[in-house]
Amino acid sequence: MPELPDLQVFSRNLNKMLSGKTVKAITVHKAPKLNVMPAALQDTLQGQKLSSVYRDGKELYFKFSKGDVLALHLMLHGKLFLFEGKNENKYSIIEILFNDDTGLALTDFQGIANPTLNPPEKDAPDADAADLEYLKTKLGKTKTNVKTVLLDQKIIRGIGNAYADEILWDARISPFSVSNKIPDDKVKDLLKSIHSVLKNAEEQIIKSNPDIIAGEVRDFMLIHNSKKKQSPTGAEILVKEAGRKTYYTEEQELYS
């Protein structure tokens, strides 16, 4: 699933490619969780100019000239494709055709990528905007393991499985640590790692794939990387499978 750094790069590229274009038509192919009828989506967005594309949590937000927002959640396998004239992409969920006959299609072979018109505002901050007091408060209120907290989009938005592992290794905190047992100085380290790991990842993605709007770039990852057996400091990378894979090392302190 694309996470905050991926989506940050996607949004920047899509904004450069598409902003200023006017919607000619919206076609919904398969979107069972769409919060309005397809005709209402078409009526709302047709004729509006795309003002900007930006990331919000794990979603891409397309903001239009009248203030309406179309949010796209790619889920696990959603991908975005540009097209000209006719959308030939398989497994299309939704497509936006602009007046110049260029368009954008969201596809997903699982059929679960989800568009939402004018999504409600979220209470939880984005991971790159969370501050120390907020993180201390949230961790201090739960006995849940810290990785689960980082993945909870109702607490902090944008982090997924892969980057949670990278962040926790960088902070040298075991993913299995009890959240309210982590001392304040390590929470400070954790926040620093959240910001630095996500920012570095964004830079790495841009460097290797400057025009990317779909997919995941993971080859630069230090810990959550099936091709690597050791951390940069020489420790064995361990993998625990429990629904999702957790990559970690014994360098990370367990707080319990």
VEXTI-790450 format. One record per residue (C-alpha): residue in one letter; x negated, y negated, z. Coordinates in steps of 0.02 Angstrom, whole numbers, plus 50000, padded with zeros to 5 digits. Layout:
REM VEXTI-790450
aXYZ;...
***
This chain:
REM VEXTI-790450
m500005000050000;p499304982849956;e498854973250114;l498544955150154;p496904952750056;d497604961449901;l499204951349903;q498264935249936;v497284937849775;f498814943649678;s499784928149730;r498384916349682;n498214924249510;l500084925049479;n500254906949531;k498954901949402;m499744912749267;l501594909249293;s501944893249389;g502854880249285;k503774892949179;t505674892949170;v506714908649199;k507664914549046;a508364930549121;i508214942349268;t508524960849238;v508764972949382;h508404990849333;k508394999849500;a508414990649664;p509584999149788;k509054987849932;l509264971449837;n510234960149956;v511344952349821;m512214958749666;p511134958349508;a512324945849428;a512144934149577;l510254935249564;q510344930849379;d511544916449410;t510444909349548;l508764909949461;q509174907849276;g508594890849214;q507524887249366;k505684883349351;l504454893849449;s503634881549569;s502374892849655;v501894910649702;y501204914149875;r501004928149999;d502044929950157;g501584944950264;k501594959950149;e502714951750021;l502464940649870;y503584925249869;f504114917149706;k504794899949745;f505874891049617;s506284872949580;k507914872549678;g507104880049831;d507664898049805;v506404911749842;l506264929049767;a505244940449880;l504454956249811;h503874969949930;l502794982149832;m502924995949964;l501715010549934;h501655011649745;g502414995849674;k501424987349535;l501604971249438;f501354969849251;l501394955049133;f502244957748965;e502674948348806;g504354949848719;k504994966448785;n504574975448946;e503944992748898;n503394997849072;k504095013849146;y504935014449316;s505394996049314;i506284989449468;i506554971649411;e505904960349273;i505824941549255;l505854934849077;f505314916849049;n505814904748912;d504184907448818;d504614926048805;t503264931348927;g503794940849080;l503344949749241;a503924967249285;l503884975949453;t503754994849437;d503765009249560;f503875027549514;q504625030849687;g505955017649657;i505765009449829;a504854993149792;n506064980049852;p506594962749790;t507514950949908;l508324934249867;n508024920749997;p507334931950135;p507564926250316;e506104918050404;k505024929750506;d504554926450687;a502874935550686;p501344926150621;d500284931550476;a498704940450532;d497594926650463;a498554913750564;a498724922650732;d497874914250879;l497054921051035;e498434917351161;y499734925451050;l498694941251028;k498284942351214;t500114940651257;k500704953851134;l499364966551180;g499594963351364;k501434968051355;t501244985451281;k500485002351322;t500545007251138;n498875010751056;v498084995550978;k498115001950799;t499995004250807;v500174986350869;l499124979750724;l500234989150602;d501864982650677;q502474969150557;k503634962450692;i502084958050795;i500784953050667;r501054953050479;g499954958450335;i498854972150408;g499064989950346;n498225006450385;a496585003650294;y496204986250360;a496724990950537;d495325003750536;e494074991350466;i494564977950592;l494474989550743;w492774996250693;d492124978650667;a492744974050842;r492064990750911;i493754995050988;s494425012750974;p496055013550877;f496725024651016;s496455011651153;v497945007051261;s498344989251211;n498584981951385;k496954989651445;i495884979951321;p494924966251416;d495104948151365;d493354946851294;k493704961551178;v495364953951124;k494344938751074;d493204950150973;l494734958350895;l495444941750837;k493774936750764;s493694953250671;i495464951350605;h495034934750527;s493294939150463;v493714956350392;l495234950150298;k494324934950230;n492824945250175;a493964957950091;e494834944349993;e493134937949933;q492584955549884;i494184958549784;i494004942049691;k492174945749654;s492494962849579;n494234960149504;p494514941349479;d496144942849380;i496954957249475;i498834957149505;a499114975549550;g498264990349632;e497084991849779;v495214988549785;r494454998749926;d492705003949871;f491854990449976;m492634996450139;l491405001650273;i492425014150375;h494105017850293;n493235025550144;s493305044050099;k491665042650004;k490675037550157;k490105049050296;q489215036450407;s489545018850468;p488305005150419;t487465008050587;g487275026750561;a488705034150661;e489735048450591;i491415042850522;l492795053350600;v494525055750526;k496095059550624;e497665064350529;a499315061350616;g500535055750483;r499245043250423;k497355044650419;t496345035150547;y494495032550512;y493405028150662;t491725031550746;e491115034950922;e490365017450920;q492105010950961;e492505009651145;l494075018051210;y495085008051336;s496345018751430;
***
